[in-house]
Amino acid sequence: MKPKRIIYLEKILRFMAKVILAKYKPTIIGITGSVGKTSSKEAVFSVLSSKFKTRKNEKNYNNEIGLPLTIIGSESGNGSILKWMKIFLKWTSQVIFPFKYPKILVLEMGIDRPGDMDYLMSFIKPKVGIITNVSGSHLEFFKNVEHIAREKGKLIKNLPEDGMAILNADIDNVFSLKDKIKTPSLLFGIGEKSEVRASNISFNFNNFEPQGISFKLNYEGKFIPIRLPFILAPHLIYATLSAIAIGIFFKINLVDIASALEKFRPPIGRMNLLKGASGSFIVDDSYNSSPTSALAALEVLKNLKALRKIVALGDMLELGEDSDLGHKEVLKRAFSNGATMFFLVGDRMKKAAEELDLGGKISAKLFLFDDPELLGEELRKILREGDLVLAKGSQGMRMEKTVIRIMENPEEAEKLICRQSKDWLKKTYIKP
């Protein structure tokens, strides 16, 4: 049960957001899904901001408090009464005086439990809705995946007739939603059912320098090459396809869409390609980790070229009774995927490595640490041109501290690395 002060705050912010939306009437794009929401939001923003004044929600502002703050254009006041007063004053000035408000709002809408979408739709009225995926990631509050699909599907059931539902055709429980709505739909994906379709997906290299992914876009019989210099994870192609569909809805030329997507970067800390020390490269996936996402990252690493492939892995937390099995599964894949060296931090990774390497075949390539900063300092000493490092771990393992110590220009950390806010920087690494 939420505290009363939070409930009151949500109601006040909802009222404030409704007033702003009524005055400025921006076109709203709502994005929901079990996975892929943030990547889709970033790709959509890349396309639309190239032509229109556009705002997106930042950080984790995708809930009952964050979304109204995005609409107002403010950061949270947290525990400061003075900061909340400044938010109120900013809102008041926008209501009273003319203000150059964005033409388009791109809003990621997080849904964790039944009723969440109803609440958000009570003051947010999207013209376009994107559903990226539906899976069992929030089954704690839902009976089954079908109930999750029903809740997320409310986004597109309430769209206007001149709007558009943009759906992932490769996910059956998303594809089936098109028959339950009156609004026109546009389907994206890799499979044959897609109208905005990707094919001929390939990794690009200049010698051993990764240069992203490219694919061929097929739409209404037209074939357009799409180049994504900063994207390494094939699953992010779905985010770009949803953005292409949005561009089509807004009648942006396909060539201009392709050009805008060349600047698209994945969300910070999620399979981001960075330049490392001594001519190396880093795949920064330090935002968080789970067995599923770690295995996916290792599969990407397997497909990349490098003189040496190095994995820097931190513990995966909050796995409960599946922890031992999950860590062993990930390390087993890392050992078999052609990695040259293994830099590990955390007791769980250490235990799994020791149990898997009973014959001692890996031990010469295995380096164990209790601190992500020390790991980074030692790793930097051995990096050389042509190396490729995958850095990944749970949020609590603070693997971004490793990345900062091995990146070519650590002074760029604030804009390229996750958890660089003042609050996070005050927190030292504490061994879980």
Secondary structure, 3 states (H helix, E strand, C coil): CCCHHHHHHHHHHHHHHHHHHHHHCCEEEEEECCCCHHHHHHHHHHHHCCCCCEEECCCCCCCCCHHHHHHHCCCCCCCCHHHHHHHHHHHHHHHHCCCCCCCEEEEECCCCCCCHHHHHHCCCCCCEEEECCCCHHHCCCCCCHHHHHHHHHHHHHCCCCCCEEEEECCCHHHHHHHHHCCCCEEEEECCCCCCEEEEEEEEEEECCEEEEEEEEEEECCEEEEEEECCECCHHHHHHHHHHHHHHHHCCCCHHHHHHHHCCCCCCCCCCEEEEEHHHCEEEEECCCCCHHHHHHHHHHHHHCCCCEEEEEEECCCCCHHHHHHHHHHHHHHHHHCCCCEEEEECHHHHHHHHHHCCCCCCHHHEEEECCHHHHHHHHHHHCCCCEEEEEECCHHHCCHHHHHHHECCHHHHHHHCCCCCHHHHHCCCCCC
